[in-house]
Every structure is written in C-alpha cells, then in structure tokens.
C-alpha cells in the first residue's frame, strides 16, 4: 500500500473515492489523461488492496476497501504540507 502515495494521481483518486463508489468515467473526468493511463494507475492501486472494483453493465465501479486509508493519506498530506511550509519560510529569510 505504500506505493499508493508515490503518485499524486493515485492520491487524487483515493481522495475522490473516499466519498463513496465512483465509476471509471467519473474518475477519468478528474484527469487530462487517456483511458489506458488511468487504467494502469487503477491496476497499481488495486494490486495494493486499497480500492475494489465491480462490474456494472459495461462499466466498472470502484470503491475504497479500507477506511483507514483515509487516515494514512490525511497524515501523509499533512507531513508534505508542513515540509513545504518550512521550505518556503526558509526561502523568505
């Protein structure tokens, strides 16, 4: 699961599906990428075990499998924001 945070797009998808199930089309609308690039990132995420998918008609619905992932990403985001703020403060001096 640690590989999830290594890619900003994956973090964006995780935050998006925290609110509930989302179709592949809804996820695709978040990015300026083609379907194959999004599919590849979704596969990496599914291999981590965080999101799960189910087929509905011709489409796929994705949801977050474990709610604890939200806490992990909130913490990781806070750490990164804190680091950036410290770096900006150092540049301002």
C-alpha positions in Angstrom: 0.0 0.0 0.0 2.9 2.4 0.5 3.3 2.7 -3.3 -0.1 4.5 -3.4 1.3 7.8 -2.1 4.2 7.8 -4.6 2.0 9.1 -7.4 -0.1 12.3 -7.0 -2.8 11.0 -9.3 -3.3 7.9 -7.2 -3.7 10.1 -4.1 -6.3 12.2 -6.0 -8.3 9.1 -7.0 -8.2 7.8 -3.4 -9.5 11.1 -2.1 -12.2 11.1 -4.7 -13.5 7.6 -3.8 -13.4 8.3 -0.1 -16.9 9.8 -0.6 -18.3 6.6 -2.0 -18.4 4.5 -5.1 -17.3 6.1 -8.3 -17.5 4.9 -11.9 -14.4 4.7 -14.1 -15.9 7.5 -16.2 -16.2 9.8 -13.1 -12.5 9.0 -12.3 -11.5 9.6 -15.9 -13.0 13.1 -15.8 -10.6 14.1 -13.0 -7.6 13.8 -15.2 -6.2 15.1 -18.5 -5.0 11.6 -19.4 -6.2 8.9 -21.7 -8.1 5.8 -20.6 -5.1 3.5 -20.7 -3.0 5.7 -18.4 -5.9 5.8 -15.9 -6.4 2.1 -16.2 -2.8 1.4 -15.5 -2.9 3.6 -12.3 -6.1 1.9 -11.2 -4.5 -1.5 -11.6 -1.5 -0.5 -9.5 -3.9 0.7 -6.8 -6.0 -2.5 -7.0 -2.9 -4.5 -6.5 -2.3 -2.7 -3.2 -5.7 -3.8 -2.0 -7.0 -0.3 -1.2 -9.8 0.1 -3.8 -12.0 -2.7 -5.0 -14.0 -2.9 -8.3 -17.2 -4.4 -9.5 -18.6 -4.6 -13.0 -22.0 -2.9 -13.6 -23.2 -3.2 -17.1 -20.4 -2.3 -19.4 -18.6 -0.2 -16.8 -16.6 -0.6 -13.6 -17.5 0.9 -10.2 -14.6 1.5 -7.8 -14.8 2.0 -4.0 -12.3 2.3 -1.2 -11.9 -1.1 0.5 -10.5 0.1 3.8 -11.5 3.4 5.5 -8.1 3.5 7.4 -6.5 4.5 4.1 -8.1 7.9 4.5 -6.2 8.5 7.8 -3.0 7.5 6.1 -3.4 9.9 3.3 -4.5 12.7 5.6 -1.4 12.2 7.6 0.9 12.0 4.6 -0.7 15.2 3.1 -0.1 17.0 6.4 3.6 15.9 6.5 4.2 17.1 3.0 2.4 20.4 3.6 4.4 21.0 6.7 7.6 20.3 4.9 6.7 22.7 2.0 5.8 25.5 4.5 9.1 25.1 6.3 11.0 25.3 3.0 9.0 28.4 1.9 9.8 30.0 5.3 13.5 29.3 4.7 13.4 30.9 1.3 11.7 34.0 2.7 14.6 34.7 5.1 
